[in-house]
Amino acid sequence: MLSLLRFVPGLILAQAAALGVVLFVVDPAQSWGWLKASAILLILTLIVSFWFDAMARQLGKEIESELRQRHAAEREKLKLRAEREKHRILQQSQQKLARESLRVQTRANIKVGGMLAAVAGLGAVMVITQFVTLGMLTLFTAGGALGGYVYRGRQLASPKRRSLKVIKGSNTIKPLE
């Protein structure tokens, strides 16, 4: 509404000019006076209409520019929000993957520990029942397997291997080397 106030001075000027033409140019004694006044008012009307058209176009350009700026700012906000959401989802999936991996590894550790305990028990039984060579072989094998498994577990538990790396451009996640 305030932008339309730009047109008020032009309207007042056009009305004042029309009043001036009618009062000062038109001579009631001459028959050509009204024709001259009509020609002057026609020219004045054309000039004022072109002036108003230019002001209206400028107003439209200003409004369009303002809208473009608002849309660009909103588009940027949406991009940032989408990027944050993508990052949050990626972090959640990494954490979920790490938890699942830890859970699976824990289950595997329990199973392997049970198997090694059973093999060590079998070796101990063999040593007690006079199968010393076979019993000692079984015990050493179980000890070696347990030692290798503990060494591997310590490698995986090191802080360097705990973090996961996301390969850009793909959906794969792999442990850092």
C-alpha positions in Angstrom: 0.0 0.0 0.0 2.8 2.4 0.8 4.4 1.8 -2.6 1.2 3.1 -4.2 1.8 6.5 -2.5 4.4 7.1 -5.2 1.6 7.8 -7.6 -0.1 10.4 -5.5 2.2 13.3 -6.5 1.8 12.5 -10.2 -2.0 12.4 -9.9 -2.0 15.8 -8.1 0.3 17.3 -10.6 -1.8 16.0 -13.5 -5.0 17.4 -12.0 -3.3 20.8 -11.3 -2.1 20.9 -14.9 -5.5 20.1 -16.2 -7.1 22.8 -14.1 -4.4 25.3 -15.2 -5.0 24.5 -18.8 -8.8 24.9 -18.5 -8.5 28.1 -16.5 -5.7 29.9 -18.4 -5.7 28.5 -21.9 -9.3 28.2 -22.7 -10.8 31.4 -23.8 -14.6 31.3 -24.0 -14.6 33.8 -26.9 -12.6 31.6 -29.2 -14.0 28.4 -30.7 -10.5 26.9 -31.1 -9.8 27.3 -27.3 -11.4 24.0 -26.4 -9.6 22.2 -29.2 -6.2 23.6 -28.0 -7.0 22.6 -24.4 -8.0 19.1 -25.5 -4.8 18.7 -27.4 -2.7 19.9 -24.4 -4.6 17.6 -22.0 -4.2 14.6 -24.3 -0.4 15.2 -24.5 -0.4 15.7 -20.7 -2.3 12.4 -20.2 0.1 10.5 -22.4 3.1 11.9 -20.5 1.6 11.0 -17.1 0.5 7.5 -18.3 4.1 6.8 -19.4 5.5 8.2 -16.2 3.1 5.9 -14.1 4.0 2.9 -16.3 7.7 3.4 -15.6 7.0 3.8 -11.9 4.8 0.6 -11.9 7.5 -1.4 -13.8 10.2 -0.2 -11.3 7.9 -1.2 -8.4 7.4 -4.6 -10.0 11.1 -5.1 -10.4 11.7 -4.2 -6.8 9.1 -6.6 -5.6 10.5 -9.4 -7.9 14.0 -8.8 -6.6 12.9 -8.9 -3.0 11.0 -12.2 -3.7 14.0 -13.7 -5.4 16.2 -12.8 -2.4 13.7 -14.3 0.0 13.4 -17.5 -2.0 17.2 -17.8 -2.3 17.6 -17.4 1.5 14.8 -20.0 2.0 16.4 -22.3 -0.5 19.7 -22.0 1.3 18.1 -22.7 4.6 16.5 -25.8 3.2 19.8 -27.0 1.8 21.5 -26.5 5.1 18.7 -28.3 7.0 18.8 -31.2 4.5 22.6 -31.4 4.9 22.4 -31.5 8.7 19.7 -34.1 8.5 21.8 -36.2 6.2 24.8 -35.9 8.5 22.7 -36.8 11.5 21.3 -39.9 9.8 24.8 -40.9 8.6 26.1 -40.6 12.2 23.1 -42.6 13.5 23.7 -45.4 11.0 27.4 -45.4 11.8 26.6 -45.8 15.5 24.1 -48.5 14.8 26.6 -50.3 12.7 29.2 -50.1 15.4 26.8 -51.4 18.0 25.7 -54.3 15.8 29.4 -55.1 15.1 30.2 -55.1 18.8 27.2 -57.3 19.6 28.1 -59.8 16.9 31.7 -59.8 18.0 30.7 -60.4 21.6 28.5 -63.3 20.7 31.4 -64.8 18.6 33.8 -64.3 21.5 31.5 -66.2 23.8 31.2 -69.1 21.3 34.9 -69.3 20.6 35.7 -69.1 24.4 33.3 -71.9 25.1 34.9 -74.0 22.3 38.4 -73.4 23.5 37.4 -74.2 27.1 35.9 -77.5 25.8 39.0 -78.3 23.9 41.2 -77.5 26.9 39.0 -79.6 29.1 39.3 -82.5 26.6 43.1 -82.1 26.7 43.1 -82.2 30.4 40.9 -85.3 30.5 43.3 -86.9 28.0 46.4 -86.1 30.2 44.6 -87.5 33.3 43.6 -90.7 31.4 47.2 -91.5 30.3 46.9 -90.1 26.7 49.7 -87.6 27.6 51.0 -86.9 24.1 47.6 -86.4 22.6 46.4 -84.5 25.7 49.4 -82.1 25.6 49.0 -81.6 21.9 45.3 -80.7 22.4 46.2 -78.3 25.3 48.9 -76.6 23.3 46.6 -76.2 20.3 43.9 -74.7 22.4 46.4 -72.4 24.1 47.7 -71.2 20.7 44.2 -70.6 19.4 43.3 -68.7 22.6 46.5 -66.6 22.3 45.8 -65.7 18.6 42.2 -64.9 19.4 43.2 -62.6 22.3 45.8 -60.9 20.1 43.2 -60.2 17.4 40.8 -58.9 20.0 43.4 -56.4 21.3 44.0 -55.2 17.7 40.3 -54.6 17.2 40.0 -52.9 20.5 42.7 -50.4 19.8 41.5 -46.8 19.5 42.9 -46.5 16.0 40.6 -49.2 14.8 37.5 -48.2 16.7 36.5 -45.3 14.5 34.8 -45.9 11.2 35.4 -44.2 8.0 32.7 -43.3 5.4 33.9 -43.4 1.9 32.6 -40.3 0.0 30.3 -41.0 -2.9 29.2 -44.4 -1.7 27.2 -45.9 1.0 29.9 -48.2 2.3 31.4 -47.8 5.8 34.7 -49.5 6.6 37.0 -49.5 9.7 40.0 -47.1 9.6 43.3 -48.9 9.0 
